[in-house]
Amino acid sequence: MVQSKDIGKIKTYMRVLEVMGSWLPVIALLVAAAGVYTAFNRRHALIGTGLAVFVAMLFLGITLTVFRDVYLDHLPSGASPAAAGAVYDALIKFLRAGTRALGAVALITAVGAQVPAQP
């Protein structure tokens, strides 16, 4: 059992992170939409936004993969790398799936914005 006089503070910080984790994607989407809406050339802004989100998701995916190797390399002696890898994979399963889905949607949006509109 963990005892600390700062446990109340830690609970508060965790609650703030939980709330922010729910609202930050919505805020990011609204900011991106506002940027595209207010741009002089909306098509170029949409392409830039789509490519930026795709690159960010690509970076996140690579980071998750690299961090898995770093995590497994720094296990304490006696720990099972197979079990630790399975736990890591289970913890980030949905994050990895969401990253791939958002990256695909962003890339499709950027490519779709490059197709000229038919008159």
N, C-alpha and C positions, 0 to 999 in steps of 0.2 A: 504494500500500500504506500502511495506517495503522499507525503505531507509537506505542505509549504504554506507560508503566510501569504504568498502571491497567487494562490490558486484562483481567487476571485478575479484578479486582474487578467489572468490567463483565460478564464472562461469568457470574460468580456471581449478580449481580443479575438477569441475563436468565434464568438457570435458575430462580431463585426466582419470577419473574413467570410463567414457563411452568408451573410446578407450581401456583401459586396460580390461574392461569387455568383450570386443569382442575378444581380443587376448590372454588373459590368459588361456582359455581352450585349445586353439590350442597349445600354448607353453607347457602346462602341458602334452598334448598328445605326443608331440614331445620328451619331456624329458623322459617320460615313455617308448616310443618306443626305444629311444636311449639306455636306461638302459637295456631293454630286449635284444636288439641287441648285446650289448657289454658284456653281462653276460657270464660267463663260462658255466653255465647250463641254457639255455634260457627257457626251460620248467618250471623249478622252479622259475625263475624270472617272467615269465608270470603268474604263479599261485599266486605268492606273490603280484604282481601288481594288479591283478584282485581282490584278497581278500582285499587289502588295499583300493582300490577304493570303493568296496562294503561297507566296514566298514565306510569309510568317508561319503558315501551317507546315510547310516543308521544313523550315528551321526547327519548329517544335517537334516534328516527327523524328528528325535526326538527333535532336537533343535527348529525347526519350530513349532512343536506341543506344546512344553513347553512354548515357547515365546508367543504363542497365548494366553495361559492362563494368563501369567504374564501381557501381554498387556491389557487384559480384566479386570484384577483385579485392574489395576492402571488408570482406566478411571476417568475423572473428574465427579463430582456429576451432575446429570441431563442428562448425556450421555446415549444413548441407547446401552446396551451391544449387543443386537441382530444386530443392525445396524453396530456397530463397528466390530463385528465378521464377518459380511457379507463383509465389506470392506476389512478386513484383508485377508479373504479367497479369495476374488477376486484378490487382489494384489499378492498373492503367488501361485495362481492356477498353472501357467505354471512352476514356480520354483519347486513346489512339483511334478508335472508330470515329469519334466526333471530329478529330483532326483531319482524318482522311476525307470524310464527307464534306466538311466545310471547305477543304482545299479543292475538292472536285467541283463543288458548286461555284467557288470563286473563279476557277479556271474556265469553266463553261460560261460564266457570265462575261468574263473578259473576252473570250473568243466570240461569243454571241454579239457583244457590243461592237466588234470590228466588222461584222457583216453589215454592208450598207442597206439602208431601208429602201424598199421598192416604192417607186412613185405611184 
